[in-house]
Amino acid sequence: MTRLGDYGRFGNQLFQYAFLRAYAERNQCEFQTPHWIGEDIFSLPCKRPNVELPTLAKERLAGEINIDAIGYFQNSYCLTWYRRPWVKEIFKINDHMMKKTRYNTGKVVVHKRRGDYVNNPAFCTVSDKAYGRFIDKMGFTDVIVFDDSRPADLWLSDFITMINAKVLIRSNSSFAWWAGTLGNATVYAPVVDDKTGTRDDIEFVRGNFPRTCDTRNIPGSTIHDDLFLGE
């Protein structure tokens, strides 16, 4: 995938890498990528593209090889190609990054996605009121809250803190989904279904599976569904 690293943000890139690496291994192919930030954070093996291949934009690959794949691969079909223990192993943050990054452990952590979700017709922005109502309902105190207003260079610190949380109340974002997947926290996630706009009426459920969005009302959009990853 020659677009890995510039086709979506960090959470999207983890979905892309995990699916395509698993897909390549099962099809006995060599998986080639340009340099991307995951190589520095996780110490992943890398093989650079050495030949130009035909581009294939397809979210559910089914045996195609010798291609330059493009997609988000963030759907239930793609998740059947790998399991949680495997991604927890390949996406283990290396010692160098752990030592240079300040983070917290054992906390109740809330992640709110704002930024490009606001006013985007494909996404739902879970309101502060919805988060606050759930936190009060559960009786959580001493809560750490992360959102897009924090300085951009703290994103890795936030991610590691989320992975090492005791309880993670995540946003409907791929970044937060991966933090819930790679850690051992009790995860609560918002059920946004096909809602859009800023909403107060969002409920949270225990589990990391709820989809980040539902674009059924947007013709030609990428398929999104609930994200159950096998153990």
C-alpha positions, 0 to 999 in steps of 0.5 A: 500500500503506497498510500499508507501513512497519508490515507487517513490518520493514525487509527485508520493507518492501524486498520490498514496495516493490520488487515493488509499484513494479515491478508498478505501473509495468508495469501503468501505475498510480500507486504510492502509499504512506504515509511509510516509512523507505526514503524517508529512506534512499534518497531515493525518490519518493513519492506519498501515498494520496489515495483509499480503495481495497479491500484485497487480501491476495494474495501473487501479484498478477496484473493487479489494479489500483485496490487497497490491496495487503497482503502480503510479496511475498517469493517467486520469483514476485514476484522475476520482476517486477524485476532486481538492477541496478534495485533496486541503483539505487533502493535506493542509500543517499543521501549524507546517510545515508552521511555521518552513519553510521559503517560498515566496508568490505571486511570478512568480516561475519557476520549472525545472526538471533535475536530473534523467530525464537527459539521461532517455529514457522515459523523456524529459528535457525542456531546459533552452533556452525553459524556457527563451524563454517563460519567455521573451515572457510573459514579466515576471520579478523578477522570482524565479527559482527552479531546482534540483541543490538546496540543497535537504533539501530545497524541502519543502520550494520550494514546499510551495513557488510554491503552493503560487506563483502568476504564476507557470511555471512548469516542466513536473514532478509530484512534480510541477503538485501537486504544481499547483494543490494545489495552486491558481496560474496561471499555465503554463506547457510544452507540451512534448508529446512523446519527449525525451532528452533535447529539445529547441523546447518545447512550454508552454500552460496555464493550469496544465493538460499536461502530464509529459511524454509519454512512448508510444515508450517504451514497457511495460512501465506505461501509461502516459496521460494528467492529467485533474483533475475535479473541 
